[in-house]
């Protein structure tokens, strides 16, 4: 009976299960390899049982350490979701898509540089509307470069060749403009990226003036910072800008191959990046975006990839390679992240937009309500999102309401559950062996 229990404990299937939990763990793998040879050894049954219990005790300690302590989640990756666009002047076609912005409803706005227009799409690439033509009049562009959307849905477009910013409604109706070519406050020389913070202030990257200018939503000058150079607080041909939910400003310095982080009044906070092809290095960074969790995404132009960092510049992951296939880039420039975490990248010379998703994204379901009723959870009227919180709270909704339900798998909890099951098996085998010895000590 002891030998049966030992054989069951040391079955090949269980060897693989235990080792699968500790891939790369040399100490545990050594124990498992020893047990495999020990199984067919010449130890007496009682000796085998004692050694088994001793080793299983230490195995349980390893398992408990993973149950009681958090375990690392799998490395994050990004996968291709969809794409749209081709070369041309028709609806949904591009002639060098430059920058991208996304509004609170998930609509995607693309600055179509050489077609001198703005195009608006759904998050899946369905064409919605366009506006703009070549020229210097209101609503015309000399080549739109930067684009941003505020919390009220107003669209701000940088008209680089005309040295100005134009403001529109979400359907392209002209609202206001400001700026002229020059070096004074409120003037621009090669303006490029643009961003709007949660308070409605508008920040414009003034590329050839090596600075950032801050305005009210109506174009009144507020502040500026930056001078040419490579010191921490200096900007050398800045090209793109993004702002996180805490008001920190991230600026891409193309020629300095780095990201710089500032407060909203221009105080330098930190920087990261250098020239190269390694993780955290850049060869001509061009686009930057920040998601709702504060992660920073950088388009690495000549390395044909996107890199993701924490808000302090710690490398997280990367994706992309040179080419025109799905998930490849042919000198991408623009980038944006929507509230769900989908990443949109403008592929400049492939004349397309690509959409990506993280391996850590939650599973999302859409429920369409067909009659009035109530449900558990909390309804956010502004977004129509029902967030479940156990069985507490109620939410009312009307016919035709589209409700998004999000389910997130806790990978660490699943990992701990697997370890608990293995621990339970180990404990049961120890009990079986000891019981066998008690019943028949000579076996």
GUMARLUM-992039 format. One line per field, with one value per residue (C-alpha): x, y, z; residue number from 1. Coordinates in nm, 2 decimals, always signed. Example, Ala and Ser with C-alpha at 12.3 -4.5 7.8 and 13.67 -1.06 7.14 Angstrom:
x <- [+1.23|+1.37] .
y <- [-0.45|-0.11] .
z <- [+0.78|+0.71] .
num <- [1|2] .
***
This chain:
x <- [+0.00|+0.28|+0.44|+0.10|+0.07|+0.42|+0.37|+0.05|+0.23|+0.52|+0.31|+0.44|+0.12|+0.17|+0.54|+0.44|+0.17|+0.41|+0.69|+0.45|+0.38|+0.75|+0.88|+1.24|+1.26|+1.59|+1.54|+1.20|+1.30|+1.59|+1.36|+1.12|+1.40|+1.53|+1.19|+1.16|+1.48|+1.39|+1.06|+1.25|+1.52|+1.60|+1.49|+1.28|+0.91|+0.93|+1.24|+1.06|+0.76|+0.97|+1.17|+0.84|+0.68|+1.00|+1.02|+0.65|+0.67|+0.91|+0.70|+0.41|+0.62|+0.69|+0.33|+0.22|+0.47|+0.29|-0.05|+0.01|+0.24|+0.12|+0.24|+0.35|+0.10|+0.20|+0.40|+0.18|+0.16|-0.04|-0.22|-0.36|-0.74|-0.83|-0.72|-0.86|-0.74|-0.55|-0.39|-0.62|-0.86|-1.19|-1.38|-1.17|-0.86|-0.55|-0.25|-0.02|-0.23|-0.04|-0.20|-0.50|-0.74|-1.03|-1.33|-1.53|-1.77|-1.49|-1.49|-1.15|-1.03|-0.75|-0.54|-0.51|-0.20|-0.16|-0.53|-0.57|-0.87|-0.99|-1.17|-1.39|-1.45|-1.61|-1.37|-1.39|-1.30|-1.65|-1.63|-1.86|-1.77|-1.49|-1.41|-1.14|-0.97|-0.64|-0.63|-0.60|-0.97|-1.17|-1.20|-0.92|-0.57|-0.23|-0.18|-0.33|-0.07|-0.18|-0.54|-0.70|-1.06|-1.17|-1.42|-1.70|-1.63|-1.47|-1.20|-0.87|-0.66|-0.31|-0.28|+0.10|+0.17|-0.06|+0.09|-0.24|-0.49|-0.85|-1.14|-1.44|-1.75|-1.74|-1.92|-1.67|-1.84|-1.58|-1.58|-1.26|-0.90|-0.58|-0.21|+0.00|+0.35|+0.62|+0.81|+0.60|+0.35|+0.06|+0.26|+0.40|+0.68|+0.62|+0.34|+0.28|+0.13|-0.16|-0.33|-0.61|-0.61|-0.91|-0.95|-0.98|-0.64|-0.48|-0.11|+0.06|+0.40|+0.58|+0.84|+1.08|+1.05|+1.15|+0.88|+0.53|+0.26|-0.05|-0.38|-0.74|-0.99|-1.07|-0.70|-0.60|-0.22|-0.15|+0.22|+0.51|+0.83|+1.12|+1.44|+1.66|+1.91|+1.96|+1.94|+1.66|+1.43|+1.51|+1.32|+1.50|+1.24|+0.95|+0.69|+0.42|+0.25|+0.01|-0.14|-0.24|-0.53|-0.31|-0.21|+0.14|+0.26|+0.47|+0.66|+0.85|+1.18|+1.24|+1.61|+1.69|+1.54|+1.37|+1.05|+1.03|+0.77|+0.66|+0.40|+0.12|+0.32|+0.63|+0.84|+1.07|+0.99|+1.18|+1.30|+1.39|+1.52|+1.84|+1.93|+1.93|+1.73|+1.71|+1.41|+1.36|+1.57|+1.44|+1.53|+1.32|+1.02|+0.73|+0.40|+0.30|-0.02|-0.13|-0.41|-0.65|-0.42|-0.12|+0.08|+0.27|+0.29|+0.56|+0.58|+0.94|+0.95|+1.26|+1.25|+0.90|+0.75|+0.55|+0.69|+0.49|+0.62|+0.50|+0.45|+0.81|+0.96|+1.00|+0.98|+0.67|+0.64|+0.68|+0.53|+0.58|+0.84|+0.92|+0.67|+0.32|+0.16|-0.09|+0.09|+0.39|+0.47|+0.60|+0.71|+0.42|+0.37|+0.04|-0.10|-0.40|-0.56|-0.93|-1.10|-1.12|-0.75|-0.74|-0.44|-0.47|-0.16|-0.14|+0.09|+0.22|+0.35|+0.11|-0.18|-0.38|-0.49|-0.42|-0.60|-0.44|-0.55|-0.36|-0.35|-0.45|-0.77|-1.09|-1.36|-1.64|-2.00|-2.27|-2.63|-2.91|-3.21|-3.55|-3.79|-3.78|-3.64|-3.38|-3.06|-2.79|-2.49|-2.43|-2.53|-2.32|-2.56|-2.29|-2.14|-2.41|-2.17|-2.31|-2.04|-2.12|-2.03|-2.16|-2.53|-2.55|-2.70|-2.96|-2.97|-3.27|-3.26|-3.50|-3.58|-3.30|-3.03|-2.70|-2.52|-2.16|-2.07|-1.70|-1.57|-1.20|-1.03|-0.79|-0.49|-0.31|-0.62|-0.64|-0.28|-0.33|-0.63|-0.42|-0.16|-0.43|-0.55|-0.20|-0.14|-0.46|-0.34|+0.00|-0.16|-0.39|-0.10|+0.09|-0.21|-0.25|+0.12|+0.11|-0.21|-0.06|+0.24|+0.01|-0.20|+0.09|+0.44|+0.62|+0.48] .
y <- [+0.00|+0.24|+0.16|+0.23|+0.56|+0.66|+0.56|+0.77|+1.06|+1.04|+0.98|+1.15|+1.36|+1.51|+1.57|+1.78|+1.96|+2.05|+2.16|+2.36|+2.59|+2.65|+2.69|+2.81|+2.73|+2.53|+2.42|+2.27|+2.12|+1.95|+1.80|+1.67|+1.52|+1.36|+1.22|+1.07|+0.87|+0.80|+0.64|+0.34|+0.33|+0.05|+0.23|+0.04|+0.13|+0.30|+0.49|+0.59|+0.71|+0.92|+1.08|+1.14|+1.32|+1.52|+1.64|+1.70|+1.92|+2.15|+2.13|+2.25|+2.54|+2.64|+2.62|+2.82|+3.09|+3.13|+3.12|+3.37|+3.60|+3.77|+3.61|+3.80|+3.82|+3.70|+3.94|+4.19|+4.17|+4.36|+4.20|+4.34|+4.39|+4.57|+4.83|+5.07|+5.31|+5.31|+5.58|+5.82|+6.12|+5.93|+5.89|+5.67|+5.71|+5.89|+6.08|+6.06|+6.02|+6.22|+6.25|+6.08|+6.18|+6.00|+6.16|+6.04|+5.84|+5.65|+5.83|+5.85|+6.17|+6.16|+6.46|+6.37|+6.58|+6.60|+6.59|+6.90|+6.76|+6.59|+6.26|+6.11|+5.73|+5.49|+5.28|+5.00|+5.23|+5.31|+5.65|+5.92|+6.26|+6.48|+6.85|+7.08|+7.17|+7.33|+7.70|+7.98|+8.04|+7.94|+7.56|+7.52|+7.39|+7.43|+7.07|+6.97|+6.81|+6.79|+6.71|+6.68|+6.66|+6.81|+6.67|+6.87|+6.72|+7.02|+6.94|+7.13|+7.10|+7.24|+7.40|+7.38|+7.56|+7.84|+7.88|+7.85|+7.64|+7.60|+7.49|+7.29|+7.11|+6.73|+6.75|+7.00|+7.33|+7.61|+7.78|+7.98|+8.02|+8.17|+8.21|+8.36|+8.27|+8.41|+8.38|+8.59|+8.47|+8.31|+8.28|+7.96|+7.83|+7.47|+7.38|+7.01|+6.82|+6.94|+6.82|+6.93|+6.88|+6.80|+7.17|+7.26|+7.42|+7.37|+7.29|+7.33|+7.20|+7.49|+7.28|+7.52|+7.76|+7.47|+7.53|+7.45|+7.71|+7.69|+7.85|+7.87|+7.68|+8.01|+8.08|+8.32|+8.29|+8.15|+8.04|+7.89|+7.70|+7.55|+7.67|+7.49|+7.24|+6.91|+6.99|+6.84|+7.14|+7.22|+7.11|+7.03|+7.01|+6.88|+6.71|+6.54|+6.60|+6.41|+6.48|+6.23|+6.25|+6.41|+6.69|+6.58|+6.68|+6.43|+6.58|+6.39|+6.55|+6.40|+6.50|+6.42|+6.07|+6.10|+6.16|+6.45|+6.48|+6.82|+6.96|+7.17|+7.49|+7.36|+7.24|+6.95|+6.62|+6.34|+6.21|+5.88|+5.75|+5.76|+5.69|+5.32|+5.01|+4.85|+4.86|+5.22|+5.36|+5.55|+5.64|+5.94|+5.92|+6.10|+6.02|+5.99|+5.90|+5.83|+5.58|+5.61|+5.42|+5.65|+5.43|+5.61|+5.49|+5.62|+5.57|+5.49|+5.61|+5.47|+5.15|+5.09|+5.00|+5.12|+5.11|+5.13|+5.27|+5.35|+5.72|+5.73|+5.58|+5.21|+4.99|+4.77|+4.61|+4.68|+4.57|+4.62|+4.56|+4.71|+4.62|+4.66|+4.35|+4.35|+4.47|+4.60|+4.97|+5.17|+5.48|+5.53|+5.88|+5.93|+5.73|+5.75|+5.53|+5.51|+5.47|+5.09|+5.06|+5.00|+5.16|+5.33|+5.40|+5.60|+5.42|+5.72|+5.56|+5.27|+5.52|+5.34|+5.33|+5.01|+4.91|+4.69|+4.54|+4.43|+4.07|+4.22|+4.38|+4.26|+4.07|+4.30|+4.21|+4.44|+4.41|+4.59|+4.65|+4.59|+4.70|+4.91|+4.75|+4.77|+4.57|+4.52|+4.75|+5.11|+5.29|+5.58|+5.79|+5.98|+5.67|+5.41|+5.18|+4.94|+4.85|+4.55|+4.56|+4.23|+4.23|+4.59|+4.89|+4.93|+5.10|+5.20|+5.21|+5.29|+5.09|+5.09|+5.16|+5.00|+4.88|+4.76|+4.48|+4.42|+4.10|+4.08|+3.76|+3.77|+3.57|+3.58|+3.44|+3.16|+3.09|+3.07|+2.85|+2.60|+2.59|+2.53|+2.23|+2.09|+2.15|+1.97|+1.67|+1.67|+1.67|+1.39|+1.17|+1.23|+1.12|+0.81|+0.71|+0.75|+0.56|+0.28|+0.26|+0.25|-0.03|-0.24|-0.11|-0.40|-0.34] .
z <- [+0.00|+0.08|-0.26|-0.43|-0.25|-0.34|-0.71|-0.72|-0.56|-0.80|-1.11|-1.43|-1.45|-1.11|-1.18|-1.47|-1.27|-0.99|-1.23|-1.44|-1.14|-1.09|-1.44|-1.41|-1.03|-1.01|-0.65|-0.70|-1.03|-0.86|-0.60|-0.87|-1.07|-0.75|-0.67|-1.02|-0.96|-0.60|-0.71|-0.86|-0.59|-0.34|-0.01|+0.24|+0.24|+0.58|+0.47|+0.15|+0.34|+0.58|+0.30|+0.11|+0.40|+0.46|+0.09|+0.07|+0.38|+0.19|-0.12|+0.08|+0.20|-0.16|-0.25|+0.06|-0.02|-0.36|-0.20|+0.08|-0.13|-0.45|-0.78|-1.09|-1.37|-1.72|-1.93|-2.12|-2.49|-2.76|-3.05|-3.37|-3.37|-3.69|-3.95|-4.20|-4.47|-4.79|-5.01|-5.17|-5.13|-5.08|-4.75|-4.52|-4.74|-4.63|-4.77|-4.47|-4.15|-3.90|-3.55|-3.38|-3.11|-2.94|-2.77|-2.47|-2.69|-2.86|-3.19|-3.36|-3.53|-3.77|-3.90|-4.27|-4.34|-4.71|-4.78|-4.56|-4.37|-4.05|-4.07|-3.80|-3.76|-3.52|-3.31|-3.56|-3.86|-4.00|-4.17|-4.00|-4.13|-4.27|-4.29|-4.42|-4.75|-4.85|-4.78|-4.52|-4.45|-4.14|-4.15|-4.41|-4.35|-4.48|-4.35|-4.01|-3.78|-3.42|-3.30|-2.96|-2.81|-2.48|-2.23|-2.40|-2.74|-2.90|-3.15|-3.16|-3.48|-3.52|-3.87|-3.89|-4.21|-4.13|-3.78|-3.59|-3.39|-3.50|-3.28|-3.41|-3.28|-3.31|-3.65|-3.79|-3.74|-3.70|-3.36|-3.32|-3.41|-3.27|-3.36|-3.63|-3.75|-3.53|-3.20|-2.96|-2.71|-2.89|-3.21|-3.36|-3.58|-3.68|-3.43|-3.41|-3.12|-2.90|-2.59|-2.35|-1.98|-1.75|-1.67|-2.04|-2.08|-2.43|-2.47|-2.80|-2.90|-3.08|-3.26|-3.42|-3.13|-2.90|-2.65|-2.52|-2.50|-2.27|-2.35|-2.23|-2.44|-2.62|-2.71|-2.44|-2.37|-2.02|-2.00|-2.20|-2.12|-2.31|-2.48|-2.74|-2.58|-2.42|-2.05|-1.84|-1.88|-2.24|-2.55|-2.88|-3.16|-2.95|-3.16|-2.95|-2.62|-2.38|-2.04|-1.77|-1.53|-1.27|-1.49|-1.57|-1.92|-2.13|-2.42|-2.70|-2.80|-3.14|-3.18|-2.81|-2.84|-2.50|-2.31|-2.07|-1.79|-1.65|-1.42|-1.58|-1.52|-1.69|-1.39|-1.49|-1.32|-1.49|-1.83|-1.99|-2.32|-2.53|-2.89|-2.97|-3.04|-2.69|-2.46|-2.34|-2.62|-2.93|-3.28|-3.35|-3.12|-3.27|-3.09|-2.72|-2.54|-2.19|-2.09|-1.80|-1.57|-1.63|-1.86|-2.13|-2.50|-2.73|-3.11|-3.20|-3.56|-3.72|-3.50|-3.63|-3.29|-2.99|-2.64|-2.32|-1.99|-1.64|-1.56|-1.43|-1.74|-1.64|-1.95|-1.96|-2.31|-2.68|-3.01|-3.38|-3.65|-3.99|-4.26|-4.40|-4.25|-3.96|-3.65|-3.84|-3.90|-4.19|-4.00|-3.77|-3.61|-3.43|-3.14|-2.90|-2.64|-2.57|-2.23|-2.28|-2.33|-2.71|-2.88|-3.22|-3.42|-3.74|-3.99|-4.19|-4.51|-4.50|-4.51|-4.24|-3.88|-3.68|-3.36|-3.09|-2.76|-2.45|-2.33|-1.99|-2.12|-1.95|-2.14|-2.24|-2.31|-2.45|-2.32|-2.51|-2.28|-2.46|-2.19|-1.87|-1.56|-1.29|-1.22|-0.96|-0.99|-1.05|-1.38|-1.49|-1.70|-1.89|-2.04|-2.00|-1.83|-1.56|-1.31|-1.10|-0.73|-0.59|-0.52|-0.38|-0.55|-0.82|-1.16|-1.37|-1.74|-2.03|-2.34|-2.60|-2.35|-2.44|-2.13|-2.13|-1.88|-1.81|-1.65|-1.54|-1.47|-1.17|-1.30|-0.97|-0.79|-1.05|-1.00|-0.62|-0.67|-0.87|-0.59|-0.33|-0.52|-0.55|-0.18|-0.10|-0.30|-0.13|+0.22|+0.13|+0.00|+0.32|+0.52|+0.30|+0.34|+0.72|+0.75|+0.54|+0.78|+1.08|+0.94|+0.82|+0.94|+0.76|+0.41] .
num <- [1|2|3|4|5|6|7|8|9|10|11|12|13|14|15|16|17|18|19|20|21|22|23|24|25|26|27|28|29|30|31|32|33|34|35|36|37|38|39|40|41|42|43|44|45|46|47|48|49|50|51|52|53|54|55|56|57|58|59|60|61|62|63|64|65|66|67|68|69|70|71|72|73|74|75|76|77|78|79|80|81|82|83|84|85|86|87|88|89|90|91|92|93|94|95|96|97|98|99|100|101|102|103|104|105|106|107|108|109|110|111|112|113|114|115|116|117|118|119|120|121|122|123|124|125|126|127|128|129|130|131|132|133|134|135|136|137|138|139|140|141|142|143|144|145|146|147|148|149|150|151|152|153|154|155|156|157|158|159|160|161|162|163|164|165|166|167|168|169|170|171|172|173|174|175|176|177|178|179|180|181|182|183|184|185|186|187|188|189|190|191|192|193|194|195|196|197|198|199|200|201|202|203|204|205|206|207|208|209|210|211|212|213|214|215|216|217|218|219|220|221|222|223|224|225|226|227|228|229|230|231|232|233|234|235|236|237|238|239|240|241|242|243|244|245|246|247|248|249|250|251|252|253|254|255|256|257|258|259|260|261|262|263|264|265|266|267|268|269|270|271|272|273|274|275|276|277|278|279|280|281|282|283|284|285|286|287|288|289|290|291|292|293|294|295|296|297|298|299|300|301|302|303|304|305|306|307|308|309|310|311|312|313|314|315|316|317|318|319|320|321|322|323|324|325|326|327|328|329|330|331|332|333|334|335|336|337|338|339|340|341|342|343|344|345|346|347|348|349|350|351|352|353|354|355|356|357|358|359|360|361|362|363|364|365|366|367|368|369|370|371|372|373|374|375|376|377|378|379|380|381|382|383|384|385|386|387|388|389|390|391|392|393|394|395|396|397|398|399|400|401|402|403|404|405|406|407|408|409|410|411|412|413|414|415|416|417|418|419|420|421|422|423|424|425|426|427|428|429|430|431|432|433|434|435|436|437|438|439|440|441|442|443] .
***
